[in-house]
């Protein structure tokens, strides 16, 4: 077997292991089975208006980033991100977040940029807030993965 083919096989194995790890971290199910939109509002609605705005989402995401950054170097990698990697892969396919592909890590600012992008996707009426119904949508559940 040539060295190039061995390297290709190793890369494929790494991708499979990452996908399996993400599946295990998420318990083989979606976050929606774990967190309802109402529960999310109770957790993240700081001003008590019954919805989550971008400022509240970013505050929760910043706190989550700090918890994930166990080595306190200011970035998170695949291992620290856990099941959130699939969201990044989806964003890459859409031409976003190329820095992830280059470095394989995210700074807090980049993580918050990802949160903002996902927030906007979860806000189809563009009113700047997410209610329980929007948080229970597929894109709302993807956002919740970044907040908890």
SELO-98703 format. One record per residue: residue number from 1; x, y, z of N, C-alpha, C, O in turn. Coordinates in nm, 4 decimals, always signed. Atoms other than C-alpha are relative to their C-alpha. Layout:
N
<pt NUM, <X, Y, Z>, <X, Y, Z>, <X, Y, Z>, <X, Y, Z>>,
...
end
This chain:
148
<pt 1, <+0.0851, -0.1164, +0.0000>, <+0.0000, +0.0000, +0.0000>, <+0.0905, +0.1237, +0.0000>, <+0.1859, +0.1320, +0.0773>>,
<pt 2, <-0.0822, -0.1203, +0.0074>, <+0.1423, +0.3367, -0.0923>, <-0.0341, +0.0952, +0.1142>, <-0.1407, +0.0861, +0.1751>>,
<pt 3, <+0.0157, -0.0940, -0.1102>, <+0.1834, +0.6152, +0.1591>, <-0.1223, +0.0893, -0.0211>, <-0.1949, +0.1174, +0.0743>>,
<pt 4, <+0.1143, -0.0876, +0.0288>, <-0.0769, +0.8366, -0.0132>, <-0.1321, -0.0711, +0.0303>, <-0.2231, -0.0120, +0.0884>>,
<pt 5, <+0.1229, +0.0740, -0.0260>, <-0.3417, +0.5651, +0.0036>, <-0.0188, -0.0225, +0.1504>, <-0.1310, -0.0157, +0.2005>>,
<pt 6, <+0.0080, +0.0179, -0.1447>, <-0.2602, +0.4982, +0.3698>, <-0.0473, +0.1284, +0.0667>, <-0.1285, +0.1238, +0.1592>>,
<pt 7, <+0.0416, -0.1286, -0.0556>, <-0.2995, +0.8692, +0.4466>, <-0.1489, +0.0250, -0.0258>, <-0.2209, +0.0742, +0.0610>>,
<pt 8, <+0.1420, -0.0175, +0.0344>, <-0.6343, +0.8771, +0.2663>, <-0.0872, -0.0865, +0.0902>, <-0.1913, -0.0411, +0.1376>>,
<pt 9, <+0.0762, +0.0887, -0.0875>, <-0.7569, +0.5794, +0.4678>, <-0.0032, +0.0525, +0.1438>, <-0.1057, +0.0428, +0.2114>>,
<pt 10, <-0.0036, -0.0566, -0.1342>, <-0.6453, +0.7435, +0.7918>, <-0.0942, +0.1195, +0.0123>, <-0.1617, +0.1350, +0.1141>>,
<pt 11, <+0.0908, -0.1150, -0.0027>, <-0.8352, +1.0625, +0.7038>, <-0.1451, -0.0479, +0.0035>, <-0.2267, +0.0066, +0.0779>>,
<pt 12, <+0.1363, +0.0540, +0.0011>, <-1.1486, +0.8600, +0.6268>, <-0.0353, -0.0583, +0.1366>, <-0.1461, -0.0381, +0.1862>>,
<pt 13, <+0.0243, +0.0583, -0.1326>, <-1.1156, +0.6723, +0.9558>, <-0.0231, +0.1096, +0.1029>, <-0.1084, +0.0958, +0.1905>>,
<pt 14, <+0.0158, -0.1112, -0.0944>, <-1.0787, +1.0021, +1.1429>, <-0.1388, +0.0622, -0.0125>, <-0.2015, +0.0949, +0.0882>>,
<pt 15, <+0.1338, -0.0568, +0.0217>, <-1.3990, +1.1373, +0.9864>, <-0.1068, -0.0907, +0.0608>, <-0.2000, -0.0431, +0.1256>>,
<pt 16, <+0.0966, +0.0961, -0.0555>, <-1.5883, +0.8202, +1.0817>, <+0.0010, +0.0062, +0.1524>, <-0.1049, +0.0052, +0.2151>>,
<pt 17, <-0.0102, -0.0072, -0.1459>, <-1.4592, +0.8401, +1.4397>, <-0.0613, +0.1285, +0.0545>, <-0.1284, +0.1262, +0.1577>>,
<pt 18, <+0.0602, -0.1263, -0.0437>, <-1.5584, +1.2064, +1.4697>, <-0.1529, -0.0070, -0.0057>, <-0.2215, +0.0378, +0.0862>>,
<pt 19, <+0.1457, +0.0117, +0.0137>, <-1.9085, +1.1321, +1.3431>, <-0.0568, -0.0912, +0.1082>, <-0.1607, -0.0610, +0.1668>>,
<pt 20, <+0.0450, +0.0919, -0.1046>, <-1.9424, +0.8376, +1.5823>, <+0.0056, +0.0667, +0.1362>, <-0.0841, +0.0482, +0.2184>>,
<pt 21, <-0.0130, -0.0710, -0.1270>, <-1.8197, +1.0522, +1.8698>, <-0.1118, +0.1007, +0.0196>, <-0.1678, +0.1127, +0.1286>>,
<pt 22, <+0.1087, -0.0982, -0.0086>, <-2.0720, +1.3231, +1.7917>, <-0.1321, -0.0708, +0.0297>, <-0.2120, -0.0214, +0.1092>>,
<pt 23, <+0.1222, +0.0775, -0.0226>, <-2.3495, +1.0610, +1.7817>, <-0.0086, -0.0441, +0.1459>, <-0.1152, -0.0375, +0.2072>>,
<pt 24, <-0.0025, +0.0446, -0.1387>, <-2.2437, +0.9276, +2.1213>, <-0.0223, +0.1175, +0.0942>, <-0.1003, +0.1074, +0.1888>>,
<pt 25, <+0.0143, -0.1182, -0.0859>, <-2.2120, +1.2751, +2.2760>, <-0.1444, +0.0470, +0.0034>, <-0.1946, +0.0884, +0.1079>>,
<pt 26, <+0.1397, -0.0433, +0.0067>, <-2.5617, +1.3590, +2.1595>, <-0.0968, -0.1088, +0.0445>, <-0.2182, -0.0886, +0.0420>>,
<pt 27, <+0.0863, +0.1070, -0.0475>, <-2.6924, +1.0287, +2.2919>, <-0.0798, -0.0649, -0.1112>, <-0.1815, -0.1293, -0.0855>>,
<pt 28, <+0.0689, +0.0622, +0.1119>, <-2.7959, +0.9181, +1.9449>, <-0.1351, +0.0625, -0.0282>, <-0.2163, +0.0036, -0.0995>>,
<pt 29, <+0.1283, -0.0643, +0.0240>, <-3.0848, +1.1611, +1.9463>, <+0.0200, +0.1495, -0.0126>, <+0.1288, +0.2015, +0.0122>>,
<pt 30, <-0.0107, -0.1450, +0.0153>, <-3.1589, +1.5233, +1.8800>, <-0.0179, +0.0687, +0.1337>, <-0.0693, +0.0098, +0.2287>>,
<pt 31, <+0.0153, -0.0776, -0.1216>, <-3.1498, +1.7940, +2.1420>, <-0.1474, +0.0215, +0.0308>, <-0.1837, +0.0397, +0.1470>>,
<pt 32, <+0.1413, -0.0276, -0.0222>, <-3.5243, +1.8415, +2.0931>, <-0.0618, -0.0961, +0.1006>, <-0.1569, -0.0598, +0.1698>>,
<pt 33, <+0.0500, +0.0944, -0.0983>, <-3.5843, +1.5300, +2.3012>, <+0.0437, +0.0404, +0.1397>, <-0.0132, -0.0072, +0.2379>>,
<pt 34, <-0.0539, -0.0387, -0.1294>, <-3.3881, +1.6946, +2.5811>, <-0.0510, +0.1363, +0.0462>, <-0.0767, +0.1545, +0.1652>>,
<pt 35, <+0.0356, -0.1357, -0.0394>, <-3.4896, +2.0612, +2.5769>, <-0.1168, +0.0512, -0.0841>, <-0.1061, +0.0618, -0.2062>>,
<pt 36, <+0.1121, -0.0596, +0.0718>, <-3.8284, +2.2033, +2.4862>, <+0.0259, +0.1498, -0.0145>, <+0.1108, +0.2062, +0.0545>>,
<pt 37, <-0.0122, -0.1440, +0.0170>, <-3.8632, +2.5597, +2.3656>, <-0.0346, +0.0746, +0.1278>, <+0.0293, +0.1746, +0.1606>>,
<pt 38, <+0.0395, -0.0625, -0.1260>, <-4.0381, +2.6491, +2.6917>, <+0.1115, -0.0118, +0.1031>, <+0.1412, +0.0843, +0.1741>>,
<pt 39, <-0.1122, +0.0185, -0.0939>, <-3.7526, +2.5013, +2.8970>, <+0.1171, +0.0912, -0.0360>, <+0.1809, +0.1491, +0.0520>>,
<pt 40, <-0.1101, -0.0855, +0.0449>, <-3.4980, +2.6904, +2.6870>, <-0.0261, +0.1451, +0.0380>, <+0.0652, +0.2158, +0.0807>>,
<pt 41, <+0.0340, -0.1381, -0.0374>, <-3.6808, +3.0174, +2.7471>, <+0.0213, +0.0195, +0.1502>, <+0.0737, +0.1225, +0.1927>>,
<pt 42, <-0.0215, -0.0102, -0.1444>, <-3.6781, +2.9494, +3.1212>, <+0.1492, +0.0108, +0.0328>, <+0.1876, +0.0816, +0.1259>>,
<pt 43, <-0.1436, -0.0002, -0.0270>, <-3.3013, +2.8899, +3.1043>, <+0.0691, +0.1281, -0.0461>, <+0.1588, +0.1777, +0.0221>>,
<pt 44, <-0.0783, -0.1057, +0.0644>, <-3.1947, +3.1781, +2.8781>, <-0.0664, +0.1365, -0.0085>, <-0.0011, +0.2337, -0.0466>>,
<pt 45, <+0.0727, -0.1266, +0.0100>, <-3.4619, +3.4513, +2.8942>, <+0.0324, +0.0879, +0.1206>, <-0.0347, +0.0799, +0.2235>>,
<pt 46, <-0.0471, -0.0818, -0.1118>, <-3.2804, +3.7039, +3.1138>, <-0.0935, +0.1156, +0.0347>, <-0.1018, +0.1557, +0.1508>>,
<pt 47, <+0.0860, -0.1151, -0.0276>, <-3.5305, +3.9885, +3.0763>, <-0.1460, -0.0380, +0.0271>, <-0.2290, +0.0492, +0.0528>>,
<pt 48, <+0.1334, +0.0474, -0.0355>, <-3.8409, +3.7737, +3.1330>, <-0.1106, +0.0363, -0.0964>, <-0.2271, +0.0424, -0.0573>>,
<pt 49, <+0.1031, -0.0385, +0.0969>, <-4.0198, +3.8732, +2.8124>, <-0.0622, -0.1191, -0.0729>, <-0.1454, -0.1003, -0.1616>>,
<pt 50, <+0.0593, +0.1188, +0.0606>, <-4.1018, +3.5130, +2.7153>, <+0.0630, -0.0425, -0.1310>, <+0.0093, -0.1284, -0.2009>>,
<pt 51, <-0.0709, +0.0368, +0.1215>, <-3.8542, +3.4931, +2.4288>, <+0.1505, +0.0168, +0.0229>, <+0.1939, +0.0701, +0.1251>>,
<pt 52, <-0.1453, -0.0152, -0.0072>, <-3.4815, +3.4790, +2.3626>, <+0.0428, +0.0908, -0.1139>, <+0.0097, +0.0662, -0.2299>>,
<pt 53, <-0.0534, -0.0862, +0.1048>, <-3.3116, +3.7614, +2.1774>, <+0.1474, -0.0354, -0.0236>, <+0.2034, -0.1193, +0.0468>>,
<pt 54, <-0.1369, +0.0328, +0.0368>, <-2.9663, +3.7563, +2.0196>, <+0.0969, +0.0282, +0.1153>, <+0.1914, -0.0477, +0.1370>>,
<pt 55, <-0.0876, -0.0328, -0.1133>, <-2.8050, +3.9247, +2.3207>, <-0.0029, -0.1112, +0.1048>, <+0.1012, -0.1499, +0.1579>>,
<pt 56, <+0.0134, +0.1087, -0.0977>, <-2.9401, +3.6539, +2.5526>, <+0.0637, -0.1288, -0.0518>, <+0.1279, -0.2017, +0.0238>>,
<pt 57, <-0.0602, +0.1200, +0.0588>, <-2.8342, +3.3778, +2.3135>, <+0.1521, +0.0080, +0.0049>, <+0.2194, -0.0899, +0.0374>>,
<pt 58, <-0.1462, -0.0157, -0.0024>, <-2.4828, +3.5181, +2.2885>, <+0.0554, -0.0080, +0.1423>, <+0.1652, -0.0597, +0.1627>>,
<pt 59, <-0.0450, +0.0093, -0.1391>, <-2.4566, +3.5509, +2.6680>, <+0.0081, -0.1467, +0.0431>, <+0.1043, -0.1884, +0.1075>>,
<pt 60, <-0.0006, +0.1432, -0.0332>, <-2.5504, +3.1836, +2.7077>, <+0.1124, -0.0712, -0.0744>, <+0.1799, -0.1571, -0.0176>>,
<pt 61, <-0.1043, +0.0638, +0.0806>, <-2.3134, +3.0836, +2.4263>, <+0.1395, +0.0341, +0.0529>, <+0.2281, -0.0514, +0.0542>>,
<pt 62, <-0.1297, -0.0404, -0.0541>, <-2.0249, +3.2816, +2.5765>, <+0.0315, -0.0794, +0.1266>, <+0.1446, -0.1238, +0.1459>>,
<pt 63, <-0.0194, +0.0792, -0.1214>, <-2.0744, +3.1053, +2.9105>, <+0.0288, -0.1456, -0.0350>, <+0.1130, -0.2093, +0.0284>>,
<pt 64, <-0.0234, +0.1383, +0.0429>, <-2.0916, +2.7685, +2.7321>, <+0.1396, -0.0154, -0.0595>, <+0.2073, -0.1153, -0.0350>>,
<pt 65, <-0.1351, +0.0035, +0.0570>, <-1.7742, +2.8479, +2.5382>, <+0.1032, -0.0077, +0.1124>, <+0.1972, -0.0869, +0.1057>>,
<pt 66, <-0.0951, -0.0008, -0.1117>, <-1.5937, +2.9227, +2.8644>, <+0.0057, -0.1365, +0.0684>, <+0.1126, -0.1802, +0.1110>>,
<pt 67, <+0.0006, +0.1348, -0.0590>, <-1.7039, +2.5837, +3.0026>, <+0.0709, -0.1005, -0.0897>, <+0.1429, -0.1876, -0.0411>>,
<pt 68, <-0.0622, +0.0940, +0.0939>, <-1.5912, +2.4012, +2.6869>, <+0.1511, +0.0184, -0.0078>, <+0.2242, -0.0786, -0.0278>>,
<pt 69, <-0.1428, -0.0308, +0.0130>, <-1.2504, +2.5723, +2.6815>, <+0.0731, -0.0417, +0.1274>, <+0.1189, +0.0421, +0.2051>>,
<pt 70, <-0.0558, +0.0553, -0.1234>, <-1.1119, +2.3450, +2.9514>, <+0.1478, +0.0318, +0.0187>, <+0.1952, +0.0422, +0.1319>>,
<pt 71, <-0.1427, -0.0312, -0.0120>, <-0.7481, +2.4236, +2.8717>, <+0.0258, +0.1512, +0.0063>, <+0.1409, +0.1938, +0.0170>>,
<pt 72, <-0.0057, -0.1465, -0.0146>, <-0.8211, +2.8010, +2.8862>, <+0.0991, +0.0659, -0.0957>, <+0.1682, +0.1611, -0.0594>>,
<pt 73, <-0.0895, -0.0616, +0.0982>, <-0.6268, +2.8766, +2.5697>, <-0.0734, +0.0960, -0.0930>, <-0.0117, +0.1544, -0.1821>>,
<pt 74, <+0.0760, -0.0959, +0.0791>, <-0.9064, +3.0856, +2.4168>, <-0.0581, -0.0550, -0.1286>, <-0.1158, +0.0194, -0.2079>>,
<pt 75, <+0.0589, +0.0645, +0.1174>, <-1.0084, +2.8349, +2.1496>, <-0.0608, -0.1335, +0.0429>, <-0.0256, -0.1893, +0.1468>>,
<pt 76, <+0.0531, +0.1353, -0.0193>, <-1.2136, +2.5171, +2.1296>, <+0.0276, -0.0793, -0.1265>, <+0.0233, -0.0262, -0.2374>>,
<pt 77, <-0.0265, +0.0888, +0.1124>, <-1.1309, +2.2202, +1.9097>, <-0.1109, -0.1052, -0.0088>, <-0.2096, -0.0981, +0.0645>>,
<pt 78, <+0.1002, +0.1050, +0.0194>, <-1.3254, +1.9129, +1.7920>, <-0.0405, -0.0667, +0.1303>, <-0.1594, -0.0822, +0.1585>>,
<pt 79, <+0.0284, +0.0713, -0.1237>, <-1.2955, +1.7356, +2.1253>, <-0.0815, +0.0867, +0.0950>, <-0.1784, +0.0396, +0.1547>>,
<pt 80, <+0.0703, -0.0902, -0.0905>, <-1.4090, +2.0371, +2.3248>, <-0.1399, +0.0350, -0.0506>, <-0.2306, +0.0583, +0.0293>>,
<pt 81, <+0.1306, -0.0323, +0.0574>, <-1.6973, +2.1082, +2.0855>, <-0.1000, -0.1143, +0.0110>, <-0.2208, -0.0906, +0.0102>>,
<pt 82, <+0.0915, +0.1131, -0.0108>, <-1.8409, +1.7583, +2.1175>, <-0.0916, -0.0115, -0.1199>, <-0.0439, -0.0102, -0.2334>>,
<pt 83, <+0.0975, +0.0214, +0.1063>, <-2.1580, +1.7144, +1.9124>, <-0.0311, +0.1209, -0.0845>, <-0.1151, +0.1127, -0.1741>>,
<pt 84, <+0.0274, -0.1207, +0.0775>, <-2.1524, +2.0670, +1.7755>, <+0.0718, -0.0005, -0.1347>, <+0.0464, +0.0869, -0.2176>>,
<pt 85, <-0.0798, +0.0053, +0.1224>, <-1.9126, +1.9658, +1.4951>, <-0.0884, -0.0137, -0.1234>, <-0.0576, +0.0453, -0.2270>>,
<pt 86, <+0.0851, +0.0204, +0.1169>, <-2.1932, +1.8570, +1.2627>, <-0.0585, +0.1315, -0.0491>, <-0.0755, +0.1509, -0.1695>>,
<pt 87, <+0.0524, -0.1311, +0.0403>, <-2.3349, +2.2100, +1.2657>, <+0.1056, +0.0765, -0.0784>, <+0.0749, +0.1390, -0.1799>>,
<pt 88, <-0.1075, -0.0678, +0.0723>, <-1.9989, +2.3495, +1.1614>, <+0.0174, -0.0587, -0.1388>, <+0.0366, +0.0148, -0.2356>>,
<pt 89, <-0.0125, +0.0644, +0.1308>, <-1.9756, +2.0945, +0.8815>, <-0.1095, +0.0479, -0.0941>, <-0.0841, +0.0722, -0.2121>>,
<pt 90, <+0.1115, -0.0500, +0.0818>, <-2.3184, +2.2061, +0.7574>, <+0.0285, +0.1432, -0.0449>, <+0.0055, +0.1772, -0.1610>>,
<pt 91, <-0.0292, -0.1382, +0.0344>, <-2.2117, +2.5702, +0.7674>, <+0.1108, +0.0066, -0.1048>, <+0.1065, +0.0915, -0.1938>>,
<pt 92, <-0.1079, +0.0034, +0.0987>, <-1.8936, +2.4846, +0.5735>, <-0.0541, -0.0290, -0.1387>, <-0.0097, +0.0299, -0.2373>>,
<pt 93, <+0.0581, +0.0335, +0.1296>, <-2.1015, +2.3312, +0.2979>, <-0.0685, +0.1206, -0.0620>, <-0.0778, +0.1313, -0.1843>>,
<pt 94, <+0.0659, -0.1214, +0.0487>, <-2.2829, +2.6621, +0.2697>, <+0.1005, +0.1124, -0.0250>, <+0.0609, +0.2249, -0.0557>>,
<pt 95, <-0.1031, -0.0983, +0.0279>, <-1.9491, +2.8432, +0.2298>, <+0.0333, +0.0920, +0.1161>, <+0.0997, +0.1939, +0.0977>>,
<pt 96, <-0.0261, -0.0827, -0.1177>, <-1.9351, +2.9827, +0.5823>, <+0.1063, -0.0643, +0.0877>, <+0.1338, -0.1838, +0.0770>>,
<pt 97, <-0.0909, +0.0466, -0.1041>, <-1.6795, +2.9517, +0.8595>, <+0.1188, -0.0782, -0.0547>, <+0.1525, -0.1858, -0.0056>>,
<pt 98, <-0.1181, +0.0630, +0.0592>, <-1.3804, +2.8670, +0.6431>, <+0.1153, -0.0107, +0.1003>, <+0.2000, -0.0993, +0.0889>>,
<pt 99, <-0.1078, +0.0047, -0.0984>, <-1.1544, +2.9429, +0.9407>, <+0.0012, -0.1329, +0.0748>, <+0.1071, -0.1791, +0.1173>>,
<pt 100, <+0.0060, +0.1311, -0.0661>, <-1.2773, +2.6164, +1.0981>, <+0.0745, -0.1034, -0.0826>, <+0.1480, -0.1861, -0.0288>>,
<pt 101, <-0.0654, +0.0961, +0.0885>, <-1.1567, +2.4223, +0.7973>, <+0.1514, +0.0190, +0.0014>, <+0.2259, -0.0785, -0.0084>>,
<pt 102, <-0.1432, -0.0284, +0.0042>, <-0.8168, +2.5917, +0.8063>, <+0.0682, -0.0390, +0.1314>, <+0.1714, -0.1060, +0.1289>>,
<pt 103, <-0.0671, +0.0203, -0.1284>, <-0.7370, +2.5729, +1.1804>, <-0.0552, -0.1149, +0.0829>, <+0.0179, -0.1724, +0.1635>>,
<pt 104, <+0.0605, +0.1050, -0.0813>, <-0.9784, +2.3183, +1.3272>, <-0.0305, +0.0448, +0.1420>, <-0.0559, -0.0383, +0.2293>>,
<pt 105, <+0.0355, -0.0556, -0.1299>, <-1.0421, +2.5493, +1.6228>, <-0.0856, +0.1242, -0.0212>, <-0.0881, +0.1824, -0.1296>>,
<pt 106, <+0.0802, -0.1224, +0.0021>, <-1.2770, +2.8346, +1.7044>, <+0.0379, +0.0867, +0.1182>, <+0.0564, +0.0364, +0.2290>>,
<pt 107, <-0.0138, -0.0946, -0.1096>, <-1.2136, +3.1460, +1.9096>, <-0.1405, +0.0292, +0.0529>, <-0.2394, -0.0125, -0.0075>>,
<pt 108, <+0.1317, -0.0356, -0.0540>, <-1.4948, +3.2814, +2.1277>, <-0.0756, +0.0886, -0.0983>, <-0.1956, +0.0699, -0.1179>>,
<pt 109, <+0.0668, -0.0864, +0.0975>, <-1.5690, +3.5529, +1.8696>, <-0.0552, -0.0802, -0.1168>, <-0.1660, -0.0534, -0.1633>>,
<pt 110, <+0.0459, +0.0839, +0.1099>, <-1.5942, +3.2903, +1.5949>, <-0.1186, -0.0865, +0.0434>, <-0.2121, -0.1075, -0.0338>>,
<pt 111, <+0.1109, +0.0793, -0.0534>, <-1.8195, +3.0747, +1.8145>, <-0.1260, +0.0859, +0.0077>, <-0.2351, +0.0407, -0.0270>>,
<pt 112, <+0.1155, -0.0896, -0.0087>, <-2.0449, +3.3741, +1.8765>, <-0.0520, +0.0380, -0.1382>, <-0.1716, +0.0616, -0.1553>>,
<pt 113, <+0.0427, -0.0237, +0.1386>, <-2.0508, +3.4419, +1.5019>, <-0.0850, -0.1178, -0.0491>, <-0.1859, -0.0988, -0.1170>>,
<pt 114, <+0.0774, +0.1189, +0.0348>, <-2.1712, +3.0851, +1.4530>, <-0.1373, +0.0050, +0.0671>, <-0.2379, -0.0283, +0.0046>>,
<pt 115, <+0.1263, -0.0124, -0.0734>, <-2.4395, +3.1435, +1.7191>, <-0.0909, +0.1026, -0.0681>, <-0.2105, +0.0786, -0.0845>>,
<pt 116, <+0.0801, -0.1035, +0.0660>, <-2.5542, +3.4628, +1.5458>, <-0.0573, -0.0510, -0.1329>, <-0.1736, -0.0262, -0.1644>>,
<pt 117, <+0.0475, +0.0564, +0.1267>, <-2.5781, +3.2856, +1.2104>, <-0.1146, -0.0972, +0.0232>, <-0.2152, -0.0938, -0.0477>>,
<pt 118, <+0.1042, +0.0987, -0.0279>, <-2.7813, +3.0029, +1.3612>, <-0.1241, +0.0666, +0.0589>, <-0.2360, +0.0227, +0.0323>>,
<pt 119, <+0.1138, -0.0740, -0.0555>, <-3.0009, +3.2489, +1.5553>, <-0.0852, +0.0558, -0.1142>, <-0.2075, +0.0419, -0.1138>>,
<pt 120, <+0.0727, -0.0596, +0.1127>, <-3.0942, +3.4262, +1.2326>, <-0.0731, -0.1069, -0.0809>, <-0.1827, -0.0822, -0.1314>>,
<pt 121, <+0.0652, +0.1107, +0.0706>, <-3.1734, +3.0918, +1.0687>, <-0.1248, -0.0456, +0.0760>, <-0.2250, -0.0833, +0.0152>>,
<pt 122, <+0.1118, +0.0453, -0.0830>, <-3.4028, +3.0045, +1.3601>, <-0.1093, +0.1059, +0.0153>, <-0.2132, +0.0784, +0.0753>>,
<pt 123, <+0.0939, -0.1127, -0.0132>, <-3.5845, +3.3422, +1.3360>, <-0.0637, +0.0319, -0.1352>, <-0.0325, +0.1349, -0.1950>>,
<pt 124, <+0.0543, -0.0198, +0.1352>, <-3.7919, +3.3066, +1.0163>, <-0.0841, +0.1264, -0.0157>, <-0.0955, +0.1785, -0.1266>>,
<pt 125, <+0.0789, -0.1224, +0.0125>, <-4.0136, +3.6054, +1.0956>, <+0.0849, +0.1261, +0.0184>, <+0.0334, +0.2377, +0.0117>>,
<pt 126, <-0.0963, -0.1102, -0.0106>, <-3.7027, +3.8233, +1.1476>, <-0.0416, +0.1080, +0.0994>, <-0.0190, +0.2267, +0.0755>>,
<pt 127, <+0.0381, -0.0994, -0.0998>, <-3.8432, +3.9898, +1.4586>, <+0.1066, +0.0176, +0.1086>, <+0.0886, +0.0973, +0.2007>>,
<pt 128, <-0.1112, -0.0169, -0.0937>, <-3.5146, +3.9501, +1.6504>, <-0.0140, -0.0759, +0.1297>, <+0.0704, -0.0633, +0.2184>>,
<pt 129, <+0.0179, +0.0831, -0.1184>, <-3.6531, +3.7117, +1.9111>, <-0.0453, -0.1393, -0.0417>, <-0.1026, -0.1586, -0.1489>>,
<pt 130, <+0.0441, +0.1370, +0.0238>, <-3.7155, +3.3394, +1.9328>, <-0.0980, -0.0402, +0.1086>, <-0.0679, -0.0292, +0.2275>>,
<pt 131, <+0.0981, +0.0501, -0.0957>, <-4.0290, +3.2025, +2.0962>, <+0.0148, -0.1518, +0.0124>, <+0.1000, -0.2119, -0.0529>>,
<pt 132, <-0.0103, +0.1444, -0.0253>, <-4.0857, +2.8464, +2.2163>, <-0.0156, -0.0802, -0.1291>, <+0.0574, -0.1767, -0.1512>>,
<pt 133, <+0.0228, +0.0725, +0.1254>, <-4.2177, +2.7326, +1.8775>, <+0.1233, +0.0056, -0.0904>, <+0.1624, -0.0958, -0.1482>>,
<pt 134, <-0.1199, -0.0137, +0.0842>, <-3.9135, +2.8695, +1.6906>, <+0.1168, -0.0801, +0.0573>, <+0.1968, -0.1358, -0.0179>>,
<pt 135, <-0.1079, +0.0764, -0.0629>, <-3.6789, +2.7071, +1.9434>, <-0.0183, -0.1506, -0.0171>, <+0.0784, -0.2263, -0.0091>>,
<pt 136, <+0.0265, +0.1424, +0.0205>, <-3.8467, +2.3706, +1.8823>, <+0.0164, -0.0421, -0.1460>, <+0.0116, -0.1610, -0.1773>>,
<pt 137, <-0.0250, +0.0332, +0.1404>, <-3.7860, +2.3921, +1.5070>, <+0.1388, -0.0623, -0.0129>, <+0.2187, -0.0573, +0.0806>>,
<pt 138, <-0.1315, +0.0621, +0.0227>, <-3.4880, +2.2101, +1.3573>, <+0.1132, +0.1023, +0.0191>, <+0.2126, +0.0735, +0.0858>>,
<pt 139, <-0.1054, -0.1010, -0.0134>, <-3.2849, +2.5308, +1.3319>, <+0.0070, +0.0540, +0.1428>, <+0.1152, +0.0898, +0.1894>>,
<pt 140, <-0.0005, -0.0411, -0.1395>, <-3.3900, +2.6324, +1.6840>, <+0.0738, -0.1010, +0.0876>, <+0.1475, -0.0635, +0.1787>>,
<pt 141, <-0.0696, +0.1052, -0.0743>, <-3.2674, +2.2982, +1.8173>, <+0.1501, +0.0012, -0.0276>, <+0.2303, -0.0268, +0.0615>>,
<pt 142, <-0.1423, -0.0130, +0.0317>, <-2.9372, +2.3450, +1.6333>, <+0.0618, +0.1153, +0.0789>, <+0.1757, +0.1058, +0.1246>>,
<pt 143, <-0.0483, -0.1121, -0.0805>, <-2.9020, +2.6803, +1.8085>, <+0.0176, -0.0440, +0.1455>, <+0.1186, -0.0120, +0.2081>>,
<pt 144, <-0.0090, +0.0429, -0.1387>, <-2.9725, +2.5207, +2.1461>, <+0.1235, -0.0874, +0.0256>, <+0.1775, -0.0872, +0.1363>>,
<pt 145, <-0.1228, +0.0786, -0.0150>, <-2.6819, +2.2808, +2.0861>, <+0.1191, +0.0899, +0.0313>, <+0.2123, +0.0490, +0.1005>>,
<pt 146, <-0.1090, -0.0929, -0.0214>, <-2.4576, +2.5850, +2.0879>, <-0.0095, +0.0725, +0.1343>, <+0.0894, +0.1271, +0.1832>>,
<pt 147, <+0.0226, -0.0744, -0.1239>, <-2.6078, +2.7321, +2.4046>, <+0.0118, -0.0835, +0.1263>, <+0.0244, -0.0290, +0.2360>>,
<pt 148, <-0.0023, +0.0870, -0.1181>, <-2.5978, +2.4293, +2.6342>, <+0.0922, -0.1183, -0.0149>, <+0.1037, -0.1996, +0.0769>>,
end
